Amino acid sequence: MKPLHRHLVNTSRKVLCTAALAASLTTAAVVTNTSTADAGESEPTPDSPQATDRGDARLDLPDPLADPAVPPTAGAGAGEGASGIPATALDAYKRAEISVAAALPGCKLPWQLLAGIGRVESVHASGYGLKNDGYTEKPIRGPRLDGNGFAEVKDTDKGEFDGDAVYDRAVGPMQFIPSTWATWGADGNGDSKRDPNNIYDAALGAGLYLCAGDRNLSDQAQLDRAILSYNNSREYVNTVVGYMQQYQNGATGVPNPPAGNFPVPPTTTLPTPKPAPTPTPTPKPKPTPTPTPTPTPTPSKPEEPQKPTPTPSLAKLELLGSAGIKAEAGSAFTAVPRIKAVLSDGKPAAAKPILFELKDDTTGSFIGTEGKTFLVVETDSEGIAALPGLKAGAKAGGFTLRVAAYNTEAQLTVNFTGTVTAKPAPVADKLARTDAGADKPLEVEAGKSLKGLEVTATAQGKAAEGTQVTAGLVEKNADGAWVPVDPAKSKGPWFKDKDGAKVTSLLLAPTGADGKIALPELFTTDVAPGTYHLRLITKDNVVLVLDLKITAAPTPTAPPAS
């Protein structure tokens, strides 16, 4: 058995996504030297890591696919036919086409090619309970690649995707091996996950894989090589292209079938590629008489052919302005992140798609009014792209604003560092009683405690959150100013601190969103009747002084003489 072919990965690339779908941020790699693929198989071949014996819908593939000597029959239309792609699968294929086109416009990937592969690999995840979010109720897993009948591939994902922590298995609707997915993993539905078991992610990863090496899939020869790279089997290529052409003639979405309900295509209606036209034989020219030779003049030295001037390509991204951007929580960033794209000849790169993406965000920041975390912006005639509408989230913290663009060989990236500072608490300009008895003077009988006293801090009439107040007994000095009483001399009311000790001054907890301050219990045990003064003061010297009258306890009435 031949060993499993591996991929030579030269550089990595991120795919741009369009606002029309707003769901496809992904990372993938560009392979410039591709041998055979380990991305997926339809039938066992000597160097294949997959086979039909895995208990899924591909067991229902018709006999012509299994027998290369029997060519498939064109014109499939019954059963699943030209109109039977589950709606979620169809959406995934079309999203992948748009996303790949944004990043690799030269590839010209048709969604029908992905549909052809998805049809052969898993019948569009039919029978596994395909759900609207792209996942399936039942996992789609190939056989264990333990070297017994298949290539040996030791575990590379710790069982994360294939449920096997010893050997790898092909997984998901497009049948990726975890080791291949590690290179081509894609996020096709914008949920910040890259899972080959999700048809949105798998379809986008397959599209990027097929476009490896700067392929143009509108060229038949390059299309052929791309499908062979996915599965080095001529029968596989013929079948995939057959389904692709079928879908190009018309395909509509149908409801996602339930788990266990495998579609069974008829054995006589498997589509086949359209045959290439037979070339017309060129008639042989009639012989002509041999002319009498004449002296050949000495030829002049031919001019050196001019080498074609290479087309300038995108070469670098430059930050314009500071790499650090800062805003207060809940407000817009006033410094607009801007970059300049430059071509290899030093000129501005106009009309280039640039991806702005928030990464590692702890603030909840977003772009625009729809709460997006990414946006594709096209450069202007000066090669400049600016990100509009960046707004700070509600939490203090930071994020990385990654800016990326792509050429045929590399990913170009620069980063802005975003900082969101906490919104300053509003400065209270007024303290006022708001308890139930606010309209009455404070009065308590000696020996009893005062409870339920409430004060609200406001700023310009609105609740002032985060206001911290110190409550304490005060008296006027000789100049008429309020000063704290001397605790050693005071015999007035008192609070208890956290340890239960008597104190005449206490720092209270900051106000909540409602600006309210609930004062702790004020004790009057052994306090002489009289009027005392309780001051509430903020750090910004907003003051409220409350007069507290302590009345004498009633004298017990002597019982009448008998």
N, C-alpha and C positions, 0 to 999 in steps of 0.2 A: 504494500500500500504506500502510495506517495505521501509525503508529509503535507500537512495543511499549509497552504500558501499564506504568506504574511504580506502586509502592506508596508511600503516604504513611505513614511510620512515626512515630507519636506518642510512644510510650514503650516501654521494654523490660521484659520479664518473664521470670522463671525459673520453671520448672515444678517442683512438688514431686513427689517420688517416694515410694512406699509401701514399707514393709518387706516386704510380701507378695511384691513382685517384686524389690526391692533391686537395681535395675539401671538406673535411669533418671534421672540428674541431667542437667539440660540448661538451656541458655539460649535464649530466643526473644524475639520482639518482639510487641507487641500493636498491631494496625493498626485504627484506629478509622474511617478513611475509606478504603474499598476500592473501586477501580474494577474493572478486569478483571485477570486474573491472568497472571503469567508463570511459575507453578509447574509447569504441566503441560498437555499437549494430547493429544487422541486423534486428531484429523484436522486437516488444514490449513485454517485460516480466514484471511481477509485480514490480520488483525493478529496471527497466531499465530507464535510463535518455534519451533514444532516441526511435524513432519509424519510421515507413516507411512514415508517412504522412508529407513529407517535400519537395515535389515537385522536386525530383531529379531522377537520373537513377535507383535508387533502387526500384522505383515503378514498374519497369519492371522485377523484379525478378520473376522467375516462381513459380507457385502454390505449388509445392512440398516443397519449403522452408517455406512457410507460414503454411503448414499443417503437423505437426510432425507425423501424422499417415500415411502419404504417403511417403515412402522412396524415395530419389532422384535416378535417373537412371544413371548408369555409362556410360562412353564412350562418353562424350561430344566432338564433333568435328566440328559441324556446326556453322555457325554464327561467333561469336567472337572466339570460339574454341581454339585449342591448339596453334595457331600461331598468335593470335590477341591481343597482348599487345601493347598499344601505345608506341612509341620509347622512349619518355621522361620518362614514368612511368617505363618501363623496365630498363632503365639506373639508375633510382633512387633506385629501388629494389636491383640491383646488387652492386651499390656503398655502400648501407647500409650494405649489407652482408660483404663486404670487411672491412669496417670501424669497424663494431662490432667485426669481427674476430680478428682485431689487438688489441683491448682492452680486449675482453673477449673470448679468444680462446677456452675455455672450453664449451661455449654455443652452438657452431656448428649451428648457425642460417642459414637456407637455404633461399635464396632470394625468392624461390617459395612460402614459407610460407607468406612472406610479400605480394607477388602478389595475393595469395589467399584471404588475408584480404582486400587488395585494390580492388579486384574484387567484393567482397560482399559489401564493404562499399560504393563505389562510381563508380563501373565499371571502375577503373583506371582513375577517373576524366574525363572519356569520356562524351561528351555532355555539358561540362562546358567550352570548349575552352581551353584545356590544351596546354600551350605554352612551348617553348624549355627551358625557364628558370625555369620551374617547377610550375609556377603560373597558374591560370585559369582566363579566361576572365570574367566568372560569379562565384560569391562566392558559396561555398558548405556549407550550414548551416542546422543544424537540427532544430527541433521545439523548441520553447521557454520553458525552464525548470521552469515553474511557478507553479508547483504542480497540474495543471489541466490535469490529465491523465498521467503525468510524475512526476518524482521526482522534488522537489523544490530545485533549486540551484541558490542562489542569485548571482548577478554579481561579478566576481572576476578579470576581466581584463579591467574594465571601457570601455567595448565595443571595445577594440583594435582589437581583432581577430574576434569576432562574430557579431559586429555591434549592440550589445544590452547592454546598460549601466544599465539595471535593473536586468535582469536574464541572466544566461549563456545559450549558445546553443553549440551543438557539431559542430565542424568546420573542413573543409578541407577534402582531399581525404581519410584520415585514420580515420576521425571523432573523434577527440580529444575534450574533454571538456576543456575550458581554465584553469580551476583549476587543471586538470591533466597535461596539457601542462606546467604549471608553474614548475612542478617537472621534466617532461621528455622532455622539450624543447630541440631540437637539431638543429645544423647547418649542414645540409647534403650537401650543395653546396658551402661552403666556402665563403659566402658573408657577414659573420659577423652578420647575422640575424637569429633568431629562430622563424619561422612563420609556424604554423600548416596548413596554407593555401597553402604552397609550398610543392609539393610532395616529393622533396628531403629531406627537413627537417622532414616532417611527417613520411616518410618511416624509417629514421634513428631513430627518437623518438620511433616509434612502435617497431623497432628491439631491442632497449635498454629495453623497457618495457617488451617485451616477455622474455628477458634473466634475468629478476629480480630474486633475490634469488639464484644466482649461478646455474641456470638451465642448463641442458644439453639437448638440443632439439633433439638430435639424439635418446634419450630414449623416446619411445612412450608414456609412462605414464606422463613424464614431459612435453612433447609436448602437450598432452591433457590438462594438468593443465594450461599451458601457454595460450592456446587459450581460455579456460574457464575464465581465469583471464581477458582477453580482453573483453569477452562477456559471461556471465554466462548462456549459452543456448546450450543444446545438439545439437539442429538443426543447430545452428551457427557453432559449432565445425565440425559437419559432412560435412557441405557445404564448409567451408574453407579448410579442409583436402582434400576434393574431388578436388577442384580447384588446390590445391598445387600438388597433384599427377598428375593431368592433365598437369600442367606446367613442372613437372619433366620428363614427357614423351616427351617434346619438346615444345618450345615457341620461337617465333621470334618477333621482333619489327615491327610494322606497323606505317604509318604516324599518327600523332596526329589528331584525328577527330575534326571537327569544333564544336563550341558551338551549342547546340540544337539538335545534331545528336546522340541521345542515341542509343547504341547498344542494341538490344532486343534478349536475348538468347532464344532458343526454350524451351517450357515447358517440353519437353520429353528428354532433353539431359543434364540435370544438373549433374555434376560429383558427384560421391560418393566415400567415402574411400573404399579401397580394404578390403574385409572382412578378419578377422583374421582366420587362418586355424582352422578347428574343431579338437580338441584334440582327439587322438585315445584312446578308453577306455582301461584301464589297467585290464588284466584278474585277477580274484580273485585267490589267491593261494590255492592249495589243502590243506586240513587239514593234519597235521602230528600227529603221535601218541605222547602222552605226555610222555616224558622220566622220568625215575625214578630219583627223586631228590637226589642229593648228597650234602654232607656238603659243605657249602660255606665258603671258607677261609676268614679270616679277611682282608679286603682290606687295602692296604697301603694308607697313606694320599696322595691324588693327588697333583701334583705340581701346584703352582699358575700359571695361564696362563699369559704369558708376554703381556703387553700392547703394541700395535703397536706404533712404533716411528713416531710421526707426521712429514710429509714432511715439511722441512723449507720453509717458504714463504717470499716474499719481505716485509721487515720491515721498512726500512727508506732510505732516500736519504741524502747524505752528500755533502756540497759544498766543492770543492777543490780550494784553493786559495781565493782571495778576492771576496766578494759578489758584489763589485762595479767594473764595467768595463767602460772604457772611450776611446773615439776616436775623432779625428778631423773630421768635416763634410766632407763627400765624401771619407774617407779613411777606410781601414780595421781595425778591432779591433785586436790589436796585442796580447792581453791577451785572449786566447781561453777559453770560459766558459766550465768548466768540473765539473762533479758530480760523486759520487760513490754510487752505489746501494748496500745495505747490506741486507742479509737474516736474518731471525729471530734467526738463530744459530750463527750469527756474521760473517759468511763467505761472501765473495763477491757474488753478484747476477749476474751471467754471462748470456749472451744472453737474456736480458730483454729489451723490447722496451721502450724507454724513449722519451717523447714528449718535444721538445723545442718550445716555442711559444712566439712571441712578442705581448705584450699587452700594451694598453694605450700609443701608440707610437705617438709622435708629431714631429718626425724627418724624417720619410720616410725610416728608416733603413730596411734592408732585409737580407736574407740568400741565399748564393750561387749566381749564375749568372742569375737565372730565376726570381729573385725578390720575393721569397717566404717569408712568415711571420711565417712559422712553418716548422719543420722537425722532423721526427722520427728517432732516432739513437739507435742502439742496443749496449748494454754494452759488453765490451770485457771480457776476462777470469778473469780480476781483478775487474770486476764490474764497470768499468769506462766508461762513455760516454762523448764525447767531441763534441761541436758544431763547425763544420768547416765553414769557409766562411762567418762569420758575418761582414757585412759592414755598416758603418754609413751612414745615409741619408744626404741630402743636407742641412737640416735645423738644427740649434742648438736647443737642448731640451733634452728630456729624454724618457725612456721607461722602462717597466718591462719585463725581460726575465723570463717567467714562465717555470719551469721544472716539469713535472708531470709523475708519474708512478702509477700502479694500482695493487692491489691484490684483492682477492675475497670479501673483506669487506670494503676497504677504498681507498681513493685517497691520494697519497703521493705527496706533493708539496714543492718545494723550489724556491726561487726567486733570480735572479741577478738584480741589478739596473744599467741600462745603461745610460750613459751621453754622449751626442754629443756636442762638443764645436765648436764654429764658426771657420771657416777656416780663419787664419790671412790674412788680405789684403796684397797683394804683395807690398814690399817696393820699391817705385819708385827710380830709380837711374839716371833718366834723365828727364828734362823738355825741350820742344822745341816748337817753333811756328809751327802751322799747318794750319793757316788760308789761305785764297786765296792769300794774298799778302806776304806770309812768306819769299819770296825771295827778298823782297824790304825793305829798311829802313823805320822805322816808322816816319811819317811826317804828321803834321796837321797844318792848318792855325789857328793863334790865334783867339780866339772867337768862334771857332767851336769845336765840340766834336769828340772824337775818338771812333768808334764803330767797332764791328765785329772782335775784336782781340781774337784769340783762341790759346791755348797752350795744348799740350798733354803730360801726364805723362806716362812713360814707365818703365818697370822693365825687364832687360835683353832682350830688344827689343819688349816686349809684353805690351799691355795696362795694366796699373796699376789701378785697381778699388779701390775706397775708399781713394784715395790720397787727402789730404786737403792742400790747398795752401793759403798763405797770400800774397796779392798783396799790394805794398806800394812804395812810392817815397823814394829814398835814395840818399845820397851824400857821398863823400869820406872824411874821417877825416884826421887829420895830419899824421897819420900812413899809410894812403892809404887804409884803410878798409871801406867797405860800411856800413853806419849807417843810420837809419831812419832820415828823415828831421824833423826839429822842426815845428809842425803844426802852432805854434803861429807866427813863422817867415817866414814860407814858403809862397811864392806867386806863386808856381808852380801849375800844374794840380791837380785836385782833383776828388774824387768819391763822391757819395751820399750814406749815410747809409740808413737803412730801414725806418728811420724817416725823410729822406730828408736833413739831415745836411751834411755839407761839411766835408770830412775826407780825409786824405792822406794815410791811410792804411786800408785794408778791408780783413777780413777772408772770403774766398770763400767756397762754398758748396763742399763736397767731390765729386771726380770724379765718373762717372758711369762705366759700364762695358767697355766702349770704351776709358776710361782714359782721356777724353777731358774736358777742362776747358774753358768755355766761359767767358771772362772778362767783367765786367759791363762797362757801358759808362764812359769815362774819359773826364771831362769837362776842357776847357781852357779859359773860360770867364775871362777877366781882367788879363790874364797871359802874362808876357813879353816874347817876342821871345827869343829863346835860346834852348840849349840842356838840357834835363832833363833825369833822369834815373828811370826806373820802375823795381823794383825787385820782382820776384816771388820766394818764399822760402817754402819748406815743413818742417814738424816737424823734419825730419831727415837731415835737412840742405842741401837738394839738391836745388841749386840756379840757376836761370836764370835772368840775368840783361839785360833789353832792353833799348836802347837809343831812346829817343823820341825827335825829332826836331820839335820845334814850330816856324813856320815862321810868319813874320809880315803880317798883312792884307794889301792888295794892297791899295795904296793911290788913292782916287777917282780922276779921271781925270776931270779937269775943262772944262766946255763946251766952244767951240770956240767962240771968240767974233764975234758978228754979224756985 
